Amino acid sequence: MMKTNNLKSELKSLVDNLYPKMVDFRRHLHMNPELSFEEKETMAFISSALKEEGIFHETSIGGFGIVATLEGTGAGPCVLLRADMDALPIQEENDVSYKSQNPGVMHACGHDVHSSCLLGALIMLNRTKKLWNGSIVGVFQPAEEKTPGGAKAMLEAGLIQKYQPEIAIGQHVHPPLEAGKVAFIEGQSMASADEIYLTVKGRGGHAALVKDCIDPIPIAAQIVQALQQIVSRKADPFMPTVLSIGKIESTGGSFNVIPSEVKMAGTIRTFDESWRSEIHEYIEKICHGIAVSNGGACDVNILKGYPALYNDPEVTRRSRQAAVDLLGAENVVDMDPRMTAEDFSYFAREMPACFFRLGTGNREKGIVAPIHTPRFDIDEDALLTGSLLMAWIGANQ
């Protein structure tokens, strides 16, 4: 897709000049986070930045999504570059000038970084149109953090049919990796993620009069133990699988009161769609069987979430080589699959895709907090790497 050998030097020159602006982008977004499906002001801010650069774009796609388009000067593939925009319901604890101004809401997963990097990449590509071929579709996606997710909504709004992208590229912050480095993985990269909601129903009463009750608490305990055996006794040992119950609460119980219900919530994660469906069936049978055998009942509600994320080997190898050419082999590493989930997987089901990791940590500066925590932050030098590499990979497909 690259037209001349001048593109690399032009991008490197541009990213240095744009760095202060990208820091401003990121800090503004970090100070003004919005939750999933509520990104109205975020959309307006990004749209304003695109207008200032003269980049054509459309807003309010699949909610508060934005799609920007750029055309090179010759025939080539249409490459989709994606960033997400939403924040998390977390109270920030960092003592920084750009701390979140929205109580209880924080960019604790780096989506402010993703959006700022994509803005920078689009600006650089817009200013170097004569040096690359094909076309770029820049997607600023809402609601990655909440099922059913903004990617699905944008696809259902006709994104593929209208813009006809052929390859999708995305990135995600990775605090364990030092800023300046990136990581790639071919094939299965991230797991599917489903939500489990269980309501165990018994008959409440006085804790001293157990013969008159059907205690849902031991029933729930049996269910939790039995569900773990799906992983240990039903799963292929070579197929990564996680089934975790993360929440248990009774309704109306006390030290001397047996409750009438126990509610539980958890998650299922794996990489294979067929096995994923089997797990759902096992959960239904186990929960109902144990509850009924103890005189109770169990309502099972499984919300099917994001599919597993598959990185196309050819596109990933090409993207990884582009990273080596740009950053040097010492700054490009390989990583193992993760059981976390991403709705970029919806794009990856529609076209060959690559989702890579952007190093954002800096141990010397004490920037080590994991994502989804109140102390998460980044070494802002990562903005240089993230924006430059998105532009370079986009132009090298």
MONOR-V568167 format. One record per backbone hydrogen bond with DSSP energy under -1.0 kcal/mol. NH is the residue of the N-H (numbers start at 1). CO is the residue of the C=O. E is the energy in kcal/mol with one decimal. If there is no record, write none. Layout:
NH & CO & E
NH & CO & E
//
This chain:
3 & 131 & -2.4
4 & 131 & -1.1
10 & 6 & -2.3
11 & 7 & -2.9
12 & 8 & -2.4
13 & 9 & -1.9
14 & 10 & -2.4
15 & 11 & -2.8
16 & 12 & -1.3
17 & 13 & -1.4
18 & 14 & -2.4
19 & 15 & -1.1
22 & 18 & -2.3
23 & 19 & -2.4
24 & 20 & -2.0
25 & 21 & -2.6
26 & 22 & -2.8
27 & 23 & -2.6
28 & 24 & -2.4
29 & 25 & -2.5
30 & 26 & -2.7
31 & 27 & -2.2
32 & 28 & -1.1
38 & 35 & -2.0
40 & 38 & -1.2
43 & 39 & -2.5
44 & 40 & -1.9
45 & 41 & -2.4
46 & 42 & -2.5
47 & 43 & -2.6
48 & 44 & -2.1
49 & 45 & -2.0
50 & 46 & -2.2
51 & 47 & -2.5
52 & 48 & -2.2
53 & 49 & -1.0
54 & 51 & -1.2
55 & 50 & -2.6
58 & 67 & -2.4
61 & 65 & -2.1
66 & 140 & -2.1
67 & 58 & -2.4
68 & 138 & -2.9
69 & 56 & -2.1
70 & 136 & -2.3
72 & 134 & -3.2
73 & 132 & -2.0
79 & 135 & -2.6
80 & 167 & -3.6
81 & 137 & -2.8
82 & 169 & -2.5
83 & 139 & -2.7
85 & 141 & -2.0
87 & 34 & -2.6
88 & 106 & -3.0
90 & 88 & -2.1
93 & 374 & -2.5
96 & 94 & -1.0
99 & 96 & -1.5
101 & 31 & -2.6
105 & 102 & -2.1
106 & 88 & -2.5
108 & 106 & -2.0
114 & 110 & -2.2
115 & 111 & -2.4
116 & 112 & -1.9
117 & 113 & -2.7
118 & 114 & -2.3
119 & 115 & -2.4
120 & 116 & -2.4
121 & 117 & -2.6
122 & 118 & -2.7
123 & 119 & -2.3
124 & 120 & -2.3
125 & 121 & -2.7
126 & 122 & -2.4
127 & 123 & -1.6
131 & 128 & -2.4
132 & 129 & -1.0
133 & 1 & -4.2
134 & 74 & -3.2
135 & 77 & -2.1
136 & 70 & -2.4
137 & 79 & -2.8
138 & 68 & -3.1
139 & 81 & -3.2
140 & 66 & -2.6
141 & 83 & -3.6
149 & 146 & -1.8
150 & 143 & -1.6
153 & 149 & -1.1
154 & 150 & -2.5
155 & 151 & -2.3
156 & 152 & -2.5
157 & 153 & -1.1
158 & 155 & -1.8
159 & 154 & -1.5
162 & 158 & -2.4
163 & 159 & -2.4
164 & 160 & -2.2
166 & 78 & -3.3
167 & 78 & -1.3
168 & 352 & -2.2
169 & 80 & -2.9
170 & 354 & -2.3
172 & 356 & -1.6
174 & 358 & -2.3
177 & 174 & -1.9
179 & 361 & -2.7
181 & 178 & -1.8
182 & 331 & -2.3
183 & 357 & -2.1
184 & 333 & -2.1
187 & 311 & -2.4
189 & 309 & -3.1
190 & 309 & -1.2
191 & 340 & -1.6
192 & 270 & -3.4
193 & 306 & -2.1
194 & 268 & -2.3
195 & 303 & -2.6
196 & 266 & -2.6
197 & 301 & -2.5
198 & 264 & -2.7
199 & 299 & -2.1
200 & 262 & -3.2
201 & 297 & -3.4
202 & 260 & -3.3
203 & 214 & -2.3
205 & 258 & -1.9
207 & 256 & -2.4
209 & 206 & -1.6
212 & 209 & -1.6
213 & 210 & -1.7
214 & 203 & -2.0
220 & 216 & -2.5
221 & 217 & -2.3
222 & 218 & -2.3
223 & 219 & -2.1
224 & 220 & -2.4
225 & 221 & -2.1
226 & 222 & -2.6
227 & 223 & -2.6
228 & 224 & -1.2
229 & 226 & -1.0
230 & 227 & -1.4
232 & 228 & -1.8
233 & 229 & -2.6
234 & 230 & -1.3
235 & 230 & -1.3
239 & 236 & -2.6
242 & 269 & -2.6
244 & 267 & -2.2
246 & 265 & -1.8
247 & 265 & -1.8
249 & 263 & -2.6
251 & 261 & -1.9
254 & 257 & -1.3
257 & 254 & -1.2
258 & 205 & -3.1
262 & 200 & -2.1
263 & 249 & -3.4
264 & 198 & -2.8
265 & 247 & -2.1
266 & 196 & -2.2
267 & 244 & -2.6
268 & 194 & -1.9
269 & 242 & -2.7
276 & 272 & -2.2
277 & 273 & -1.8
278 & 274 & -1.8
279 & 275 & -2.5
280 & 276 & -1.5
281 & 277 & -1.6
282 & 278 & -2.5
283 & 279 & -2.5
284 & 280 & -2.0
285 & 281 & -2.3
286 & 282 & -2.9
287 & 283 & -2.5
288 & 284 & -2.2
289 & 285 & -2.6
290 & 286 & -2.5
291 & 287 & -2.0
292 & 288 & -2.6
293 & 289 & -2.2
295 & 292 & -2.0
296 & 291 & -2.9
297 & 201 & -1.9
299 & 199 & -2.5
301 & 197 & -2.5
303 & 195 & -2.6
309 & 190 & -2.3
311 & 187 & -3.2
312 & 353 & -1.9
316 & 312 & -2.7
317 & 313 & -2.6
318 & 314 & -2.4
319 & 315 & -2.4
320 & 316 & -2.9
321 & 317 & -2.3
322 & 318 & -1.9
323 & 319 & -2.0
324 & 320 & -2.2
325 & 321 & -2.6
326 & 322 & -1.7
327 & 323 & -3.4
328 & 324 & -1.9
331 & 328 & -1.8
332 & 329 & -1.4
333 & 182 & -2.5
335 & 184 & -1.9
338 & 189 & -2.6
345 & 342 & -1.4
346 & 343 & -1.5
348 & 344 & -1.9
349 & 345 & -1.2
350 & 347 & -1.1
351 & 347 & -1.3
354 & 168 & -2.0
356 & 170 & -2.2
357 & 183 & -2.7
358 & 172 & -3.1
359 & 181 & -2.8
360 & 174 & -1.1
361 & 177 & -2.5
362 & 367 & -2.3
366 & 363 & -1.0
367 & 362 & -2.6
368 & 366 & -1.3
372 & 108 & -3.1
376 & 373 & -1.6
379 & 360 & -2.4
382 & 379 & -2.6
383 & 380 & -1.5
384 & 381 & -1.1
385 & 381 & -1.1
386 & 382 & -3.1
387 & 383 & -2.1
388 & 384 & -1.9
389 & 385 & -2.6
390 & 386 & -1.8
391 & 387 & -2.0
392 & 388 & -2.4
393 & 389 & -3.1
394 & 390 & -2.1
395 & 391 & -1.6
396 & 393 & -1.4
//
